[in-house]
Structure formats: structure tokens, C-alpha cells
């Protein structure tokens, strides 16, 4: 082994992250060794891991369970916007275009990436429909192949559960392939406004 063992361990930790190869991992590790602020990163990672959990309702990452959004009585509690990632919630919140609840699936179906239905928080979503208080689910998964497959997968799960909830899909006015996290308020409002019921295959 060319590097001292603790350094090799750091390189391998970076290498295990998505989209990071050996060369980048080495560059990051050596950058940190020279960075006087590197201790802050270590602390930030430790805090993020230790002081956050998943909201039992929407599954988003939170400091409190239920999260701030799920506990907010001012929000419309009968509509849920279903999104892929926590960063989608962040983006929609920033836009101010939505005042209902959310559900975070934690990804989209992507068989080539090993991401299957069992990895998504669909059962938790179905459980939220049981008391009949949720009137509508808006599927806000990304308008790409993975997002469309995921939307159908959620719809099928709702139908299997024989829930009476209305299921709609955010409008197709969204630029194809654009992740919802990059959209601005106007576009998001139009997409929510123009939502349509979706059908199973
Ligand atoms: Zn929540």
C-alpha cells in the first residue's frame, strides 16, 4: 500500500461516494490534509449523521420527528406532493409555490443502478393514506424516464391498497428531463396548477 493506512482509508471513503473515482478521491484527501478548515468538515459530517433522523410521516431528513413541515397546522393537510429527494422539498419550499405536505421517496426507480421499489418509501406513503384524510397525491417525480416509472409504481401501489385517494401527476409543461429542484416559482406553480390524473399502464 502506497499511502499510510489512515490516509488510504480516507481516500477509500471518498471513492465510495457516488460519482467519485480513485483520482478525485485522492485529490480530495490531499486537499483536506492541507486545509486548515478540514476539522470543520469532520465535525459537520458527525453532526449531520448524529443530529438528524427521518420524519416518521414524510420520511424527509429532519432534526425533529415529526418534521417542521408535517407539524405545521397552517399547511393544507389533505394534499401530498410526492418527490424523489429532500433537495426537491428544499427547492419547492424556497419557491413558495406549495403549501401542502410532502412525501420523500428517496430516489427513483433505476434498475441499472440497482434502485428498485423496495428502496423507496412507498409503504410509508400508503400508510399515510389509511385514515382517509389525504384527498390527493400529486406525483412530483422528475419528468425523466426514471421519474415516470416511479410515478406509475406509486400509482400501482395506491391501487393495490384500494385507496380512494385521487392521484395526479405534475403537468408536462416541465422541460423534459429537468429535475424539479432547478425550477422557479412560476414554472412550479404552472406545473402544480396543470396537474392531471394519471393512469396505470
Ligand atoms: Zn415530515
Boltz pocket constraint, residues with backbone or C-beta under 6 A from the ligand:
constraints:
  - pocket:
      binder: B
      contacts: [[A, 55], [A, 56], [A, 57], [A, 58], [A, 59], [A, 60], [A, 66], [A, 67], [A, 68], [A, 69], [A, 70], [A, 71], [A, 102]]
      max_distance: 6.0
